[in-house]
Structures are given as C-alpha cells and as structure tokens.
Amino acid sequence: MRGRRTALDTGDWPPRVVMRRAGGLRTLEAALIRNGLGPVAGVDEAGRGCCAGPLVVAACLLAPKAYDSLADLDDSKRLTEATRERLFPVIQRRALAWQVIVIPAWEIDAIGIHVANIEGMRRAVAGLDIQPGYVLTDGFRVPGIPVPSLPVIGGDATAACIAAASILAKVTRDRIMVDLDRKLPGYGFAAHKGYNTTEHIEALRRLGPTAEHRRSWRNVRELGGDADTSASDGPRVAPDPVHAR
C-alpha cells in the first residue's frame, strides 16, 4: 500500500496548499499540516515602531487541542489589554513550544530595526524546544530560518499561531514598559509604551532621552541634541529574563 505523498516527496516546492472554507484562524495551518508540513509555528513582534524600549519577538507552536481554550485568539492589537493578559498564560500552557526574544534599544541602534526584527525572528524560531516543519511570519520574509517559511500579510489576524505569538510578544513588552515606568519615572512609559505620543515627546524635551530610547530614531537624536546613534549614556534598565518552553 502506497503511503501518502507530500510536497516534499514530489518536489513540488513551494507547495500549493488547498484552503478550506470556514476554518477561521486555523485554515492556513490546517492546510499546511494536510500537506505534511506540520507542526506549524507562527512568529510576530511588538515594538517595531516605538522610539523607546526593546523590540520583542515571539514564536509559538500551538497544539491542535489548544484551539478550544483559545476561542478569543486574534491579532493582539484588536484585543483589550485584559483579554491579552488572560490569554497569555493559557497560550504558554497550551503551546507545544514557545519562545520570546527581547532585543534592547542599544542593539536596535547598532544593527537597525529591520535587521533586528529579522534576527529576533531567527532567534525565536531557533529557541523553540520543538523544531517546526513550517514557519509563518507576519508581514515579511525572514531569510535564514532553517525550515520552509511563508510571510503572511496581516498574519496575526489570519493564522492562529501568529496571533498567539503576537500576544506573547505584546504582553511581554507591555510588562517591560510598565516596569521601566517605575524605574524611570516621568516619561509615561506605562501609558504610551514607548510610542511617539505627545506626552512622550514632551517628556523627552523636558528630561532628555535615556539609554532605553533608540538614538537611531531621528526625534530622539534631535531632542537629545546628539548626532551619535549609540545609547551608551543615560540610565539603562535590563529587563527580567524571559522564559520559554
């Protein structure tokens, strides 16, 4: 009896997966798994557009039975803070594997935000305890991942594994920014999370940038009166280590 042939067996690469209707966030992952490409990991980041704080990247590989307890799973930006906090430990418990990578401001300044984003995604996938058969990334291609991968535009609202990764990244980063608000008062980090809000810009004018600010961002550099893109001056606070499974 002949076994089931997959895209890897036939050399048909990349595979042409058949999408079934009414699959919700599971549709893309289910199609890949049917083609022998599972398990499927999702990767997403939080803090790319901020001028302060780290970039946080997460990878998540969900167990098939996890979906019943994650009915509210969606793009983290669409969820309330309370919903994200509620789902965060559920994702950690129900995932087959997950990993969170924190890239500090000084490293972003040293290599650039896009390279930092790609490097963070590579590290997150490499840090998974279970190697995925396929990786879905949110928005753009990530070269250097050692397994087949696919960029998905709006992936955090399309694939459950990316949505789960987006929540892991967002909640982790928000907690870091709340902690920075306690350690570096006056900037309002707990409120704006490092984004370029009016409150944040006014605080930068009044207090100047810290080492948690990204000097490679023009507004930070100009308000700091410094053309140097390094973040060696000012107070720096190291975030608590992020654990993974």
C-alpha positions as CSV (number, residue, x, y, z in Angstrom):
1,M,0.0,0.0,0.0
2,R,1.4,3.3,-1.0
3,G,1.9,6.0,1.6
4,R,0.5,9.5,1.3
5,R,2.8,11.7,-0.8
6,T,3.6,15.2,0.3
7,A,5.0,18.3,-1.3
8,L,8.5,17.3,0.0
9,D,8.2,13.8,-1.7
10,T,7.1,15.2,-5.1
11,G,9.5,18.1,-5.2
12,D,6.6,20.5,-5.8
13,W,8.0,23.4,-3.9
14,P,6.7,25.7,-2.6
15,P,3.6,23.6,-2.0
16,R,0.2,24.7,-3.4
17,V,-2.0,24.2,-0.4
18,V,-5.7,23.8,-0.7
19,M,-7.6,26.2,1.6
20,R,-10.9,25.0,3.0
21,R,-13.6,27.4,3.9
22,A,-14.9,28.2,7.4
23,G,-11.6,27.3,9.0
24,G,-11.1,30.7,10.8
25,L,-7.6,31.3,12.1
26,R,-6.8,27.6,11.7
27,T,-7.3,27.5,7.9
28,L,-3.8,28.1,6.8
29,E,-2.2,26.0,9.4
30,A,-4.6,23.1,8.7
31,A,-3.8,23.3,5.0
32,L,-0.1,23.1,5.6
33,I,-0.5,20.2,8.0
34,R,-2.6,18.3,5.5
35,N,0.3,18.7,3.1
36,G,2.7,17.1,5.5
37,L,4.3,20.4,6.6
38,G,3.4,20.5,10.3
39,P,3.9,21.3,13.0
40,V,3.5,25.0,12.1
41,A,5.0,27.8,14.1
42,G,4.0,31.5,14.0
43,V,6.3,34.4,14.6
44,D,5.4,38.1,15.3
45,E,6.9,41.1,17.0
46,A,5.9,44.0,19.2
47,G,7.5,47.4,19.5
48,R,8.9,47.9,16.0
49,G,7.6,51.4,15.6
50,C,8.5,52.6,19.1
51,C,11.2,55.1,19.8
52,A,11.9,53.7,23.3
53,G,12.1,50.3,24.8
54,P,13.0,46.9,23.3
55,L,11.8,45.0,20.3
56,V,10.1,41.8,21.5
57,V,9.8,38.9,19.1
58,A,7.9,35.7,19.9
59,A,7.5,32.3,18.2
60,C,4.7,29.9,19.1
61,L,3.8,26.4,18.1
62,L,0.3,25.5,19.1
63,A,-1.1,22.1,19.9
64,P,-4.2,21.1,17.8
65,K,-6.2,20.8,21.0
66,A,-5.2,24.2,22.2
67,Y,-7.8,26.0,20.0
68,D,-10.8,25.1,22.1
69,S,-9.3,27.0,25.1
70,L,-8.2,29.9,22.8
71,A,-11.5,30.8,21.2
72,D,-10.8,34.6,21.7
73,L,-7.5,34.4,19.9
74,D,-7.0,37.3,17.5
75,D,-4.5,39.9,16.4
76,S,-3.2,41.3,19.7
77,K,-3.9,44.9,18.5
78,R,-7.6,44.0,18.3
79,L,-7.8,42.7,21.8
80,T,-8.2,44.6,25.0
81,E,-5.3,44.6,27.5
82,A,-7.4,42.4,29.9
83,T,-8.1,39.8,27.1
84,R,-4.4,39.7,26.2
85,E,-3.4,39.2,29.8
86,R,-6.0,36.4,30.2
87,L,-4.9,34.6,27.1
88,F,-1.1,35.0,27.8
89,P,-0.8,32.2,30.4
90,V,-3.2,30.0,28.5
91,I,-1.0,30.2,25.4
92,Q,2.0,29.4,27.5
93,R,0.3,26.3,29.0
94,R,-1.3,25.0,25.8
95,A,1.5,25.6,23.3
96,L,3.7,22.8,22.2
97,A,6.6,25.2,22.3
98,W,7.1,29.0,22.6
99,Q,10.0,31.4,22.8
100,V,10.3,35.1,23.4
101,I,13.3,37.2,22.5
102,V,14.0,40.7,23.8
103,I,16.2,42.9,21.7
104,P,17.2,46.1,23.7
105,A,17.4,49.6,22.3
106,W,21.2,49.6,22.1
107,E,21.2,46.5,19.8
108,I,18.5,48.1,17.6
109,D,20.7,51.2,17.3
110,A,23.7,49.1,16.4
111,I,22.1,47.0,13.6
112,G,18.9,48.8,12.6
113,I,15.3,47.9,13.3
114,H,14.7,45.7,10.2
115,V,17.8,43.6,10.8
116,A,16.9,43.4,14.5
117,N,13.4,42.2,13.6
118,I,14.7,39.5,11.3
119,E,17.4,38.5,13.7
120,G,14.9,38.3,16.5
121,M,12.6,36.1,14.4
122,R,15.5,33.8,13.7
123,R,16.5,33.5,17.3
124,A,12.9,32.9,18.4
125,V,12.4,30.0,15.9
126,A,15.9,28.6,16.8
127,G,14.9,28.7,20.5
128,L,11.8,26.5,20.2
129,D,12.1,23.2,22.0
130,I,10.3,21.5,19.1
131,Q,11.5,22.2,15.6
132,P,8.6,23.2,13.4
133,G,8.0,21.8,9.9
134,Y,6.9,25.2,8.6
135,V,7.1,28.8,9.9
136,L,4.5,31.5,9.2
137,T,5.9,35.1,9.7
138,D,3.8,38.2,10.0
139,G,4.3,40.6,7.1
140,F,7.7,39.9,5.5
141,R,10.1,37.1,4.5
142,V,12.7,36.1,7.1
143,P,15.8,34.6,5.4
144,G,18.0,32.2,7.4
145,I,15.2,30.2,9.0
146,P,16.3,26.6,8.6
147,V,12.8,25.3,7.7
148,P,10.3,26.3,5.0
149,S,8.5,29.6,5.8
150,L,5.9,31.9,4.4
151,P,5.3,35.6,5.0
152,V,1.6,36.3,5.6
153,I,0.3,39.9,5.3
154,G,-1.8,40.6,8.3
155,G,-0.8,37.2,9.6
156,D,-1.7,38.0,13.2
157,A,-5.4,38.2,12.1
158,T,-5.1,35.2,9.7
159,A,-3.2,32.4,11.4
160,A,-3.7,31.2,15.0
161,C,0.0,30.5,15.6
162,I,0.9,34.1,14.6
163,A,-1.9,35.5,16.7
164,A,-0.7,33.6,19.7
165,A,2.9,34.8,19.0
166,S,1.6,38.4,18.8
167,I,0.0,38.1,22.2
168,L,3.2,36.7,23.8
169,A,5.2,39.5,22.3
170,K,2.8,42.3,23.1
171,V,2.1,41.3,26.7
172,T,5.8,40.7,27.4
173,R,6.8,44.1,26.0
174,D,3.9,45.9,27.8
175,R,5.1,44.5,31.1
176,I,8.7,45.6,30.4
177,M,7.5,49.1,29.7
178,V,5.4,49.2,32.9
179,D,8.5,48.1,34.8
180,L,10.6,50.8,33.1
181,D,7.9,53.4,34.1
182,R,8.6,52.5,37.7
183,K,12.4,52.6,37.3
184,L,12.5,55.7,35.0
185,P,9.6,57.9,36.2
186,G,8.4,61.0,34.3
187,Y,8.4,59.5,30.8
188,G,5.0,57.9,30.9
189,F,6.2,54.5,29.6
190,A,3.3,52.7,31.3
191,A,0.8,54.7,29.3
192,H,2.3,55.1,25.8
193,K,4.6,52.0,25.9
194,G,7.4,53.9,24.1
195,Y,5.4,55.2,21.1
196,N,5.7,58.7,19.8
197,T,2.8,60.2,21.6
198,T,2.5,63.9,22.5
199,E,3.1,63.0,26.2
200,H,6.2,61.1,25.3
201,I,7.7,63.9,23.1
202,E,7.1,66.4,25.8
203,A,8.8,64.2,28.4
204,L,11.8,63.9,26.0
205,R,12.0,67.6,25.7
206,R,11.8,68.1,29.4
207,L,14.0,65.2,30.6
208,G,16.1,64.2,27.7
209,P,16.5,60.6,26.4
210,T,17.5,57.7,28.5
211,A,19.5,54.7,27.3
212,E,16.2,52.9,26.8
213,H,15.5,55.3,24.0
214,R,16.6,54.4,20.4
215,R,19.1,57.0,19.4
216,S,18.8,55.9,15.8
217,W,15.3,57.4,15.8
218,R,15.6,61.0,14.5
219,N,13.3,62.6,17.0
220,V,15.2,61.0,19.9
221,R,18.5,62.1,18.4
222,E,17.4,65.6,17.8
223,L,15.7,66.1,21.2
224,G,18.8,64.7,22.8
225,G,21.0,67.2,21.0
226,D,23.2,64.3,19.9
227,A,24.2,63.1,16.5
228,D,25.6,59.9,17.9
229,T,23.3,56.9,17.5
230,S,24.8,54.9,20.4
231,A,22.8,54.7,23.6
232,S,25.7,54.5,26.0
233,D,24.7,57.5,28.1
234,G,21.7,57.8,30.4
235,P,20.2,55.3,32.7
236,R,19.7,51.8,31.4
237,V,17.5,49.1,32.9
238,A,17.8,45.5,31.9
239,P,14.5,43.7,31.6
240,D,13.9,40.5,33.5
241,P,14.8,37.4,31.5
242,V,12.1,35.8,29.5
243,H,11.5,32.1,30.0
244,A,10.3,29.8,27.2
245,R,9.2,26.3,26.7
